[in-house]
Amino acid sequence: MAEVAVGSLPLVDPVFNYQEHELNDRLKRLYPAVNEEETPLPRSWSPKDKYSYIGLSQNNLRVHYKGHGKNHKDAASVRATHPIPAACGIYYFEVKIVSKGRDGYMGIGLSAQGVNMNRLPGWDKHSYGYHGDDGHSFCSSGTGQPYGPTFTTGDVIGCCVNLINNTCFYTKNGISLEIVDANFGQQPFVFDIEDYMSEWRAKIHGMIARFPIEERLGEWQGVLQNMVSSYLVHHGYYATATAFARATQTTIQEDQSSIKNRQRIQKLVLAGRVGEAIEDTQQLYPGLLDHNPNLLFMLKCRQFVEMVNGTDSEVRRLTVRSPKSQDSYPGSPNLSPCRGPNSTPQHTRGTDSPTCSNGVTPPNKTKLQGVVGSSKYPSASSSASSSTSSSPSSVNYSESNSSDSTKSQPHSNQETSDSEMEIEAEHYTNGVVEGSTARIMNGTYKHEEILQPDDNSIGNGVIEECSNGRQLCGGNQAATERMIQFGRELQALSEQLCREYGKNNTHKKMLQDAFSLLAYSDPWNCPVGQQLDPTQREALCSALNSAILESQNLPKQPPLMLALGQATECVELMARVRSGSCSFARVENFLH
């Protein structure tokens, strides 16, 4: 396998940083399916995988031949530091002939890991090369076949391996090659590799589009319609789901009141009013949180964070001097212990968090390597034997922290539009009206029902008081004291759960992060301030929604997201079994 090592330069060098940035961007554009944390791309020659006659310089990109160059025993090769990932689909690298040396005995190609480095590429099994002295191509044999022109000083020779159809070809000066400079993407390639890759991407997409389903078209349509319907219902788009069901003559499995109850709870969580969401959940779904201690603890930790943020109703009713507000929000539900499996605030694989791809993850990549000389699968390689001189979609919700309102009653059975579940892109944080980019669910939210601002709840005095900056708990002393009291209750709950179920490092980390906000004068701009970002509510909202559905013996994930997750897993499996076409069959390319 050909592998690559990156030469070391001071990290403070701005030129190096710029070049590294350019390299990363170019490789990401060429090989978007490659996850370099798992399968790094070749970026230079390996000082540990070469014959002794080979010298390296210029960040291990320049190859020098230092042997005698009298016969074939003086041949020498070098491989790149990493194998070529199968997820590349198509991989390309180039070398520039700085000096051909005395005889011009040079080769570029691919080889497997373990192939003898005391040979030119292509001479041995699992080795392939193009030689400059005669223009012949060698394929695991000492006998070459005429391939193209010879190459010499000043020429740029490229090697392209197509892992989709298992072919390899070489280029000379951008046309469809004993000091050479390698280009693993550090500079724009002379050959238009991106156009070649686009052709193959179109071929793969065409194969997918032409997949035969004619005989089962009706069955497929029915399945897809049910998947879309269940997705709409899962996320609470009742009006849209109803209209879709009428148009497609499908049936909604969940009753309207249940959907609207979930919709209401999701809105509360996304608005930062977690205390109300907990109360409604306990009233509408008795025992749910008692049997899910980890979920309850996550909710309580989030409620504390929202208290710091000034958005939870328990501190808002104290911050806003409104008789109506004072009466609107009873104290938070008791912090009752409960039991269940450990969980984390982040969405685990397979869940349908609005901020993730519901278990859809980028595909893994298998390995190939680059060499000046030789890959386990073909890898980029180059060598010399003469004397020379010096690479889904998430659902986003709009954010809104609206002011207090009277406690809402359960939704009626009257059908309403999906706009009722959206939250306007204007939200109130610590009494300050803030504008934000609207990340909507299905339209423009109308100030109705539970999120309708109470005119008395947002007094001019409070807004003016906080207009110059955000304050802890809205700057209200009583609200701050309530937050501290709630923190003690939360600590007590953590200790009780620890006694009953044992230590839980996840709980400990959540509690530490939440309490750490109080250590800073400006929690919104501190190392743990990301907790106050409204987007952090989305994973918790999705986890609570899934738990409610599961408690009603309904799927906690919509089948549509399960299908996307399965498709992504299949693409990852293709990469592991070295199917190069997986590079151009990424699931996210088909999501619009």
C-alpha positions in Angstrom: 0.0 0.0 0.0 1.2 3.5 -0.7 1.1 5.7 2.3 1.7 9.3 3.0 3.4 11.4 5.7 3.1 15.2 6.1 6.3 17.1 6.5 6.6 19.2 9.7 6.6 23.0 9.7 6.0 25.5 12.5 2.3 25.8 13.1 2.8 29.5 13.5 4.0 29.8 9.8 1.1 31.7 8.1 2.3 30.4 4.7 2.2 26.9 5.9 -1.2 27.3 7.5 -2.6 28.8 4.2 -1.2 26.0 2.2 -2.6 23.4 4.6 -6.0 25.1 4.4 -5.9 25.0 0.6 -4.8 21.3 0.6 -7.7 20.4 3.0 -10.2 22.3 0.9 -9.1 20.6 -2.3 -9.0 17.1 -0.9 -12.5 17.6 0.7 -13.8 18.8 -2.6 -12.3 15.8 -4.5 -13.1 13.2 -1.9 -16.1 14.3 0.1 -17.0 10.7 1.2 -13.7 10.1 2.9 -13.6 10.4 6.7 -9.9 11.1 7.3 -10.2 10.4 11.0 -10.8 6.7 10.0 -9.0 6.5 6.7 -6.5 9.3 6.1 -5.7 10.3 2.6 -2.1 10.1 1.2 -0.5 13.5 1.5 3.2 12.7 1.1 5.8 9.9 0.8 6.7 7.7 3.7 10.2 8.0 5.1 9.6 4.5 6.7 8.3 2.7 3.6 11.1 3.2 1.0 14.3 1.6 -0.2 17.6 2.9 1.1 18.5 4.4 -2.3 15.6 6.8 -2.0 16.0 10.2 -0.3 13.1 12.5 0.6 13.0 16.3 1.1 10.6 19.3 0.9 8.1 17.9 3.4 8.6 14.4 2.0 7.2 15.4 -1.4 10.5 15.4 -3.3 12.1 12.1 -4.2 15.9 11.8 -4.8 17.6 8.6 -6.2 20.9 8.0 -4.5 21.9 4.6 -5.9 24.4 3.5 -8.6 21.8 2.9 -11.3 23.8 0.3 -13.1 21.3 -2.6 -13.3 17.9 -3.7 -12.1 19.3 -4.5 -8.6 19.8 -0.8 -8.1 16.1 0.0 -8.5 14.4 1.7 -5.6 10.8 2.8 -4.8 8.9 4.6 -2.1 5.2 4.4 -1.0 2.9 7.0 0.4 2.2 7.1 4.1 -1.5 6.0 3.9 -3.4 3.6 1.6 -5.9 5.1 -0.8 -9.4 4.9 0.9 -12.0 3.0 -1.1 -14.4 5.7 -0.4 -12.5 7.9 -2.8 -14.1 6.1 -5.7 -11.6 7.6 -8.0 -8.1 8.7 -6.7 -5.5 10.7 -8.6 -2.0 12.1 -7.9 0.7 13.6 -10.0 4.5 13.8 -10.0 6.7 16.4 -11.7 10.0 15.2 -13.2 12.5 17.7 -11.8 15.4 15.8 -13.3 15.4 12.6 -15.3 19.0 11.7 -14.2 21.4 10.0 -16.5 19.1 7.3 -18.0 15.6 8.4 -17.1 14.7 5.1 -15.6 11.7 6.3 -13.6 8.3 4.9 -12.9 5.0 6.0 -11.3 2.2 3.7 -10.2 0.6 1.7 -7.5 1.4 -1.2 -5.3 0.2 -3.3 -2.4 1.7 -3.1 1.0 4.6 -5.5 1.3 5.7 -5.3 -2.3 9.5 -5.2 -2.6 10.8 -1.6 -2.6 14.0 -2.7 -4.4 12.0 -2.9 -7.6 10.3 -0.5 -10.0 6.5 -0.2 -9.9 4.8 -2.9 -12.0 7.5 -5.5 -12.0 6.1 -7.6 -9.2 2.7 -9.1 -8.3 0.2 -6.5 -6.9 2.2 -3.7 -8.5 1.4 -1.5 -11.5 3.6 1.2 -13.1 4.3 3.4 -16.1 8.0 3.8 -16.9 9.5 6.9 -18.4 12.5 5.4 -20.3 10.3 3.4 -22.7 6.7 4.6 -22.2 5.6 1.0 -21.3 2.9 0.1 -18.7 3.8 -2.8 -16.4 1.1 -4.9 -14.7 2.5 -7.3 -12.1 5.1 -8.4 -14.7 8.6 -7.7 -15.8 7.3 -7.5 -19.3 5.7 -4.2 -20.2 3.2 -3.3 -22.9 3.4 -0.1 -25.0 1.3 2.5 -23.3 2.3 6.1 -24.1 5.1 8.4 -24.7 8.3 8.5 -22.7 8.7 11.3 -20.1 11.6 13.4 -19.0 12.6 16.5 -17.1 9.8 19.0 -16.8 6.9 16.6 -17.6 4.0 16.2 -15.1 2.9 12.6 -14.9 -0.4 11.6 -13.3 -1.7 8.3 -12.0 -5.5 7.7 -11.6 -7.0 4.6 -10.1 -10.7 4.0 -10.7 -12.0 1.8 -7.8 -15.4 1.5 -9.4 -14.4 -0.5 -12.4 -10.9 -1.4 -11.1 -8.9 0.3 -13.8 -5.9 2.5 -13.7 -4.6 5.0 -16.3 -1.7 7.6 -16.5 -1.5 11.1 -17.8 1.3 13.2 -19.2 1.1 17.0 -18.8 -2.6 16.8 -18.1 -3.4 14.6 -21.2 -5.2 11.0 -20.9 4.3 10.2 -17.5 15.4 10.9 -11.6 14.1 13.6 -9.2 10.3 13.9 -9.0 8.0 16.2 -7.1 4.7 14.6 -5.9 1.4 16.4 -5.9 -1.2 14.8 -3.6 -3.5 17.8 -3.9 -1.2 20.4 -2.6 -1.5 22.2 -5.9 -4.2 22.1 -8.6 -3.8 19.1 -10.8 -2.7 19.5 -14.4 -5.2 16.8 -15.5 -8.9 17.7 -15.1 -9.6 15.0 -12.6 -12.7 16.7 -11.4 -14.3 16.5 -14.8 -13.4 12.8 -15.0 -15.0 12.2 -11.5 -18.1 14.1 -12.6 -18.6 11.7 -15.5 -18.5 8.7 -13.1 -20.7 10.4 -10.6 -23.3 10.9 -13.3 -23.0 7.2 -14.3 -23.5 6.0 -10.8 -26.5 8.3 -10.2 -27.9 7.1 -13.5 -27.6 3.5 -12.4 -29.5 4.3 -9.2 -32.2 6.2 -11.1 -32.7 3.3 -13.5 -33.1 0.7 -10.8 -36.0 -1.4 -12.0 -39.2 -1.1 -9.9 -41.9 -1.1 -12.6 -43.5 -4.4 -11.6 -43.8 -3.3 -8.0 -44.5 0.4 -8.6 -47.8 0.4 -6.8 -46.4 -1.4 -3.8 -43.5 1.1 -3.7 -45.8 4.1 -3.9 -47.9 2.8 -1.0 -44.8 2.2 1.2 -43.4 5.6 0.4 -46.7 7.4 1.1 -47.0 5.7 4.5 -43.4 6.6 5.3 -44.1 10.3 4.5 -47.3 10.3 6.5 -45.7 8.7 9.5 -42.9 11.3 9.3 -45.3 14.2 9.4 -47.2 12.7 12.3 -44.1 12.0 14.2 -43.0 15.6 14.2 -46.5 16.9 14.8 -47.4 18.3 11.4 -51.0 17.3 11.9 -52.7 19.6 9.3 -50.2 18.7 6.7 -50.4 15.0 7.6 -54.2 15.2 7.3 -54.1 16.9 3.9 -51.6 14.3 2.7 -53.7 11.4 4.0 -56.7 12.7 2.1 -54.7 13.1 -1.1 -53.2 9.7 -0.9 -56.0 7.9 0.8 -53.8 6.7 3.7 -54.6 6.4 7.4 -53.1 8.3 10.3 -52.3 5.8 13.0 -52.3 8.3 15.9 -55.4 10.3 17.0 -55.5 14.1 16.7 -55.5 14.9 20.5 -52.4 12.8 21.0 -50.5 14.5 18.1 -51.5 17.9 19.4 -50.4 17.1 23.0 -47.0 16.1 21.7 -46.9 19.2 19.5 -47.6 21.4 22.5 -44.9 19.8 24.6 -42.4 20.1 21.8 -43.2 23.8 21.4 -42.6 24.4 25.1 -39.2 22.7 25.1 -38.1 24.6 22.0 -39.2 27.8 23.6 -37.1 27.1 26.6 -40.1 26.6 28.9 -38.9 23.2 30.1 -40.7 23.4 33.5 -44.0 23.7 31.8 -43.1 20.9 29.4 -42.3 18.6 32.4 -45.5 19.5 34.1 -47.6 18.8 30.9 -45.8 15.5 30.3 -46.5 14.3 33.8 -50.2 15.3 33.5 -50.8 13.9 30.1 -48.6 10.9 30.3 -48.5 9.8 34.0 -45.6 7.6 34.9 -43.6 8.3 31.7 -40.9 10.3 33.4 -41.0 8.2 36.6 -39.9 5.2 34.4 -37.3 7.3 32.5 -35.0 8.8 35.2 -32.3 9.7 32.7 -34.8 11.6 30.6 -36.2 13.4 33.6 -32.7 14.4 34.8 -31.9 15.7 31.3 -35.0 17.8 31.4 -34.3 19.1 34.8 -30.7 20.0 33.9 -32.1 21.8 30.8 -34.6 23.6 33.0 -31.8 24.9 35.2 -29.9 26.1 32.1 -33.1 27.9 30.9 -33.4 29.5 34.3 -29.9 30.9 33.8 -31.0 32.0 30.4 -34.1 33.7 31.9 -36.5 31.8 29.6 -38.0 29.2 31.9 -41.4 30.2 33.3 -40.4 29.7 36.9 -37.9 32.6 36.8 -39.8 34.5 34.1 -42.9 34.8 36.3 -40.6 36.4 39.0 -38.8 38.6 36.5 -42.0 40.0 35.0 -44.1 42.0 37.5 -47.4 40.9 36.3 -50.3 39.6 38.5 -51.5 37.5 35.7 -48.0 36.0 35.2 -47.6 35.4 38.9 -50.7 33.2 38.9 -50.1 31.6 35.6 -47.2 29.3 36.5 -47.4 27.1 39.5 -44.1 25.7 41.0 -42.2 23.1 39.1 -43.2 19.4 39.5 -41.5 17.6 42.3 -38.1 16.2 41.5 -39.1 12.6 41.7 -36.6 9.8 41.2 -37.3 7.4 38.4 -35.7 4.4 36.8 -34.5 3.5 33.3 -31.4 3.0 31.1 -28.6 5.5 31.0 -28.8 8.2 28.4 -27.1 11.3 27.3 -28.4 14.7 26.3 -27.0 14.1 22.8 -29.0 12.1 20.4 -27.6 8.6 20.0 -27.4 6.9 16.7 -30.8 6.0 15.3 -32.7 8.7 17.1 -34.4 11.6 15.3 -32.9 14.7 16.7 -33.7 17.8 14.7 -30.0 18.6 14.7 -28.8 15.3 13.5 -29.6 13.0 10.6 -31.6 10.5 12.6 -28.9 8.0 12.7 -27.7 8.9 9.2 -23.9 9.3 9.3 -21.3 9.8 6.7 -20.1 6.5 5.2 -16.8 4.9 6.3 -14.0 4.5 3.8 -11.7 1.5 3.2 -8.1 1.9 2.2 -5.9 2.1 -0.8 -2.4 3.6 -0.9 -0.2 5.9 -2.9 3.4 5.2 -3.9 6.4 6.4 -5.9 6.9 2.9 -6.8 3.9 0.8 -5.1 -0.7 -0.3 -2.5 -2.5 -3.1 -0.8 -4.8 -2.1 -3.3 -3.3 -0.1 -6.0 -1.7 2.9 -4.4 0.1 5.9 -5.7 3.7 5.2 -6.3 6.9 6.4 -8.0 10.4 5.1 -8.2 13.8 5.6 -9.9 16.8 3.4 -10.7 19.2 5.8 -12.2 21.5 8.3 -10.7 19.8 11.7 -10.3 20.2 15.1 -8.7 18.0 17.0 -6.5 -11.0 14.4 0.3 -29.0 13.4 5.5 -31.2 16.5 6.6 -31.8 17.7 9.6 -34.9 19.3 10.7 -34.4 22.8 12.1 -36.9 24.4 14.4 -37.3 28.2 14.8 -36.3 29.4 18.2 -38.5 31.4 20.4 -38.5 32.2 24.1 -41.8 33.9 24.4 -43.1 35.6 27.5 -45.4 34.2 30.0 -48.9 33.2 29.2 -51.7 31.5 31.0 -51.5 27.8 31.4 -52.8 26.2 28.2 -55.5 23.6 28.2 -55.2 20.5 26.0 -55.9 21.1 22.3 -59.3 20.7 21.0 -60.1 18.3 18.3 -60.6 21.1 15.8 -58.2 20.8 12.9 -55.8 23.6 12.7 -52.9 24.6 10.5 -49.4 23.5 11.0 -48.5 27.1 11.6 -49.7 26.7 15.2 -46.7 24.6 16.0 -44.1 27.0 14.6 -42.3 29.5 16.7 -41.7 32.9 15.3 -38.1 33.9 14.8 -38.4 36.7 17.4 -37.8 35.5 20.9 -37.5 37.0 24.3 -34.4 36.3 26.3 -34.1 37.9 29.8 -36.8 40.4 28.8 -34.9 41.5 25.7 -36.5 41.2 22.4 -34.1 39.6 20.0 -34.2 38.8 16.3 -32.8 35.6 14.9 -32.7 33.8 11.6 -36.0 31.9 11.3 -35.4 28.2 11.3 -39.0 27.2 10.7 -40.9 23.9 10.9 -43.6 24.5 8.3 -44.5 28.2 8.0 -44.9 31.3 10.0 -46.0 31.0 13.6 -49.0 32.9 14.7 -49.0 34.2 18.3 -51.7 31.9 19.5 -52.4 29.4 22.3 -49.5 28.7 24.7 -46.9 30.9 23.2 -49.1 34.0 22.9 -47.2 36.8 24.7 -49.0 38.4 27.6 -49.0 42.2 27.1 -48.5 42.6 30.8 -45.7 40.0 30.9 -43.2 42.1 28.9 -43.3 45.5 30.4 -41.3 48.3 28.9 -39.4 48.7 32.2 -38.0 45.2 32.0 -37.0 45.5 28.3 -35.4 48.8 28.8 -33.6 47.6 31.9 -32.0 44.7 30.0 -31.5 46.4 26.6 -27.8 47.0 27.2 -27.0 43.4 27.9 -28.2 40.0 29.0 -28.4 39.4 32.7 -28.5 36.2 34.8 -32.2 35.3 35.4 -33.1 38.5 33.7 -31.4 40.5 36.4 -34.1 39.7 39.0 -33.0 38.9 42.5 -36.0 36.8 43.3 -35.6 34.8 40.1 -31.9 34.3 40.9 -32.8 33.0 44.4 -35.3 30.6 42.9 -32.7 29.4 40.4 -30.3 28.7 43.3 -33.0 26.8 45.2 -33.8 24.8 42.1 -30.1 24.0 41.7 -30.0 22.6 45.2 -33.1 20.4 44.4 -31.4 19.3 41.2 -28.2 18.3 43.2 -30.4 16.4 45.7 -32.1 14.5 42.8 -28.6 13.6 41.4 -27.5 12.3 44.7 -30.8 10.3 45.1 -30.4 8.7 41.7 -26.8 7.9 42.5 -27.8 6.1 45.7 -30.6 4.1 43.9 -28.9 3.3 40.6 -25.2 3.8 41.2 -22.8 6.5 39.8 -23.6 7.9 36.4 -20.8 9.9 34.8 -23.2 11.3 32.2 -25.4 12.8 34.9 -22.3 14.1 36.7 -21.0 15.8 33.5 -24.4 17.4 32.8 -24.7 18.7 36.3 -21.2 20.1 36.3 -21.7 21.8 32.9 -25.0 23.4 34.0 -23.6 24.6 37.4 -20.5 25.9 35.7 -22.5 28.6 34.1 -22.7 30.4 37.4 -19.0 30.7 37.6 -18.9 33.4 34.9 -20.1 37.0 34.9 -21.2 36.5 31.3 -22.5 32.9 30.9 -23.3 33.5 27.3 -19.7 34.1 26.4 -17.8 31.5 28.4 -16.3 28.1 27.8 -19.6 26.3 28.6 -21.8 29.0 27.2 -22.9 26.8 24.2 -25.4 25.3 26.6 -27.5 28.5 26.4 -27.7 28.2 22.6 -31.4 27.5 21.7 -30.3 24.8 19.3 -29.3 22.7 22.3 -33.0 22.3 23.1 -33.6 20.3 19.9 -32.0 17.0 20.8 -33.8 17.0 24.2 -37.1 17.9 22.4 -36.7 14.9 20.1 -35.8 12.5 22.9 -38.9 13.5 24.9 -41.1 13.2 21.8 -39.7 9.7 21.1 -40.2 8.6 24.7 -43.9 9.7 24.5 -44.4 7.8 21.3 -42.7 4.7 22.7 -44.9 4.9 25.8 -48.0 4.7 23.5 -46.6 1.7 21.7 -45.9 3.8 18.6 -42.5 3.8 16.8 -40.1 6.2 18.5 -38.5 6.8 15.1 -40.3 7.5 11.9 -39.7 4.7 9.3 -38.4 7.3 6.8 -35.5 8.0 9.1 -34.8 4.3 9.7 -34.7 3.8 5.9 -32.2 6.7 5.5 -30.1 5.2 8.3 -30.1 1.8 6.7 -29.1 3.3 3.3 -26.2 5.1 5.0 -25.1 1.9 6.7 -25.2 0.1 3.4 -23.0 2.8 1.8 -20.5 2.4 4.7 -20.5 -1.3 4.2 -19.7 -0.8 0.6 -16.7 1.2 1.6 -15.5 -1.6 3.9 -15.8 -4.2 1.2 -13.9 -1.9 -1.2 -16.7 -1.0 -3.5 -15.5 2.3 -5.0 -19.0 3.3 -6.3 -20.0 4.1 -2.7 -18.1 7.4 -3.2 -20.7 8.6 -5.6 -23.7 7.1 -3.9 -23.9 9.2 -0.7 -27.4 9.4 0.8 -27.1 13.2 1.3 -26.7 13.7 -2.4 -30.3 12.5 -2.9 -31.9 14.6 -0.2 -33.5 17.9 -1.3 
